[in-house]
């Protein structure tokens, strides 16, 4: 990932982890929960466990900011090969020992953040917020509490694209 370029394909399972499941090159066997298929298919790691701009937020000008994704990539995922080495040594010796305190702390931080990085964790929260925010009475509730809405604002509140961007 180029530090200057805005990334768009954000993996919620780091590619450095996926590499450990590859059967050849950068391909692995993948079973999609959405497809309902019972047969795993061979996929490239670039195409699995990712969403477009999953860790981006939208700036006021409409552009994407991938600061969070870059944090994951450079501050956490970058250490995965070293962790894998520590785990391999643990299998041989029976003792899990990280080469440095920083590497151990990064490992703890990775798992703490990884839970929150997963759509299985985030999606239900976003859905709940959407249901609480975009109620059937949203227009009248807003107008009673603040001010009358313009026709354009009412259209915007009912626009699915606006709602998706707002969440």
C-alpha positions in Angstrom: 0.0 0.0 0.0 1.4 3.4 -1.0 1.3 5.8 1.9 0.4 8.8 -0.5 -2.3 7.0 -2.4 -5.8 6.6 -0.9 -6.5 2.9 -0.6 -10.0 1.6 -1.5 -9.8 -2.2 -1.0 -9.7 -2.6 2.8 -9.2 -6.1 4.2 -10.8 -6.8 7.5 -8.7 -10.0 7.7 -5.1 -8.9 7.0 -3.5 -10.2 3.9 -0.5 -11.1 6.0 -2.7 -13.6 7.8 -4.4 -14.8 4.6 -1.0 -15.6 3.2 -0.7 -18.4 5.8 -3.8 -20.1 4.3 -2.8 -20.0 0.7 -2.7 -23.3 -1.2 -0.5 -21.9 -4.0 0.7 -18.5 -4.7 -1.8 -16.1 -3.4 -4.9 -18.3 -3.7 -6.9 -20.0 -1.0 -10.1 -21.9 -0.7 -13.0 -19.7 0.4 -16.6 -20.4 1.4 -18.9 -17.4 1.2 -21.6 -17.0 3.9 -23.7 -14.9 1.4 -23.7 -17.3 -1.5 -25.2 -20.2 0.5 -22.9 -22.6 -1.4 -21.5 -25.6 0.5 -18.5 -25.9 -1.9 -15.4 -23.8 -1.2 -14.0 -22.0 -4.3 -10.5 -21.1 -5.0 -10.0 -17.3 -4.7 -7.1 -14.8 -4.7 -6.5 -13.2 -1.3 -7.0 -9.8 -2.9 -10.7 -10.6 -3.4 -11.7 -12.0 0.0 -12.3 -10.6 3.5 -12.4 -7.0 2.2 -14.9 -4.2 1.5 -14.4 -1.1 -0.6 -13.5 1.8 1.7 -14.5 -0.2 4.8 -12.2 1.8 7.0 -12.5 5.2 5.2 -14.5 8.1 6.2 -15.8 10.9 3.9 -14.3 14.4 4.2 -16.5 17.5 3.7 -15.4 17.8 0.1 -16.6 14.2 -0.6 -13.1 12.7 -0.9 -12.2 9.6 1.1 -9.8 9.6 4.0 -8.1 6.2 4.7 -6.1 7.2 7.8 -7.7 4.3 9.8 -6.8 1.7 7.1 -3.3 3.0 7.0 -3.0 2.7 10.7 -4.0 -1.0 10.5 -1.6 -1.6 7.6 1.5 0.1 9.0 1.0 0.0 12.7 -0.5 -3.5 13.2 -0.6 -5.7 10.1 3.1 -4.9 9.4 4.0 -7.0 12.4 2.2 -10.2 11.5 5.2 -12.0 9.9 7.1 -11.5 13.1 4.2 -12.8 15.2 4.0 -15.9 13.0 7.7 -16.5 13.6 7.1 -16.2 17.4 4.2 -18.8 17.1 6.3 -21.2 15.1 9.1 -21.0 17.7 6.4 -21.6 20.4 5.3 -24.8 18.6 8.9 -26.0 18.7 9.8 -24.9 22.3 6.4 -24.9 24.0 7.0 -21.2 25.1 5.5 -18.2 23.5 8.1 -15.5 23.7 8.0 -12.3 21.7 11.4 -10.9 20.7 10.5 -7.5 22.1 8.0 -5.8 24.5 6.8 -3.6 21.6 6.0 -6.6 19.5 4.0 -8.1 22.3 2.1 -4.9 22.9 1.4 -4.6 19.1 0.0 -8.2 19.2 -2.4 -7.3 22.0 -3.4 -4.1 20.3 -4.0 -6.1 17.0 -6.5 -8.4 18.6 -8.3 -5.7 20.5 -8.7 -3.7 17.2 -9.3 -6.7 15.0 -12.6 -7.5 16.7 -13.8 -4.0 15.9 -12.4 -4.2 12.4 -14.7 -7.1 11.4 -18.1 -6.6 9.6 -19.6 -9.3 11.9 -19.0 -6.8 14.8 -19.6 -3.5 13.0 -22.6 -4.3 10.8 -25.1 -5.0 13.6 -24.1 -1.8 15.3 -24.5 0.3 12.2 -27.9 -1.3 11.5 -29.1 -0.5 15.0 -27.9 3.1 14.7 -29.7 3.4 11.3 -33.0 2.1 12.7 -32.8 4.4 15.7 -31.8 7.4 13.5 -33.9 7.1 10.4 -37.3 6.5 12.0 -40.6 6.9 10.2 -41.1 10.1 12.2 -37.7 11.6 11.7 -38.9 14.7 9.7 -41.6 15.6 12.3 -39.2 14.9 15.2 -36.5 17.1 13.7 -39.0 19.9 12.9 -40.5 19.8 16.4 -37.1 20.0 18.0 -35.2 22.4 15.7 -36.8 24.1 12.7 -38.9 23.4 9.6 -37.1 21.4 6.9 -36.9 22.6 3.3 -38.3 20.4 0.6 -34.7 19.5 -0.5 -33.7 18.5 3.0 -36.8 16.3 3.3 -35.8 14.6 0.0 -32.2 14.2 1.3 -33.4 12.5 4.5 -35.2 9.9 2.5 -32.4 9.3 0.0 -30.7 5.9 0.6 -27.4 7.2 -0.7 -27.4 10.0 1.9 -28.4 7.6 4.7 -25.5 5.3 3.8 -23.0 8.1 3.7 -24.4 9.5 7.0 -23.8 6.3 8.8 
